[in-house]
Amino acid sequence: MTSPRTLYRRLDDWARGLSRLRYALLAGVIVTTTLLSVGILLDITTTVQAVTMGVTMTGLYYAFDVNASDD
């Protein structure tokens, strides 16, 4: 059976291999999905806030390229 650490490293390597745009889009989708899920669990409407946060995070991740390696 694969350990959680191995799965995490495999997922991390895959994500770091994505292009700048795809990494930013992935981050935006994860943020939006997470905020929508929390809104559903708390029984409050968070659609506008979730989409706004997802778009903002996508823009920030793309602009600052947090996945770039420092050579």
N, C-alpha and C positions, 0 to 999 in steps of 0.2 A: 504494500500500500504506500502511496506517495504521501510524504509528510506535508503539512501546511506550509512550511518554509520553502520547500521545493516548488510547490504550486505558486507561491507568491513570487519567487524569483523568476519562474517561467513566464508568468503574467507580466512582471515588471520588464523583463527583457523584450517581450513582444511589444509592450506599449512604448518603450524607448526606441524601438525600431521604426515606429510610425513617422510619417512626415510631419512637418510643423503644423500644417493645416489639419490633418487627421487627428493629431494629438489634441489640438485645441478643441476640435469638434467633439471628440470623445469626452474631454473634461466637461464641456458644456452640457452634453447629454446626461452625464452622470450627476451633475449638480441639479439639473432640472428634474430628473427622475427622483432623486433623493428628496428634494423639497416638496414635490407633489406627493410622495409617499408619506412624508411627515404630516402634510396637510390632511391627508385621508385618515391617518391614524388619530389625529387630534380633532377631526371632524370640523375643520375650518377651511375656508376658501383661500387657496394660495396660488391659484393659477397665474395671475399676473406677476406676482412676486417671483415665482419659480421660473417663469420664462424670462423675465428681466434679469434675474441672477444668472441664468444659463447663458444668455447672450453676452452679458458683461464678462463672465469668466472666460467664455470663448475668445472674446476680443483681447482680454488681458493675456491669456496664455499664448495667443498668436503674436501679439505685439512684443512681448518680452521673451518669447522663446525659452521657456523654463526648462525645456528638455535638451537644450544645446550642451554639448560637452565642452569643457574648458581645456583647450589644448595648449 
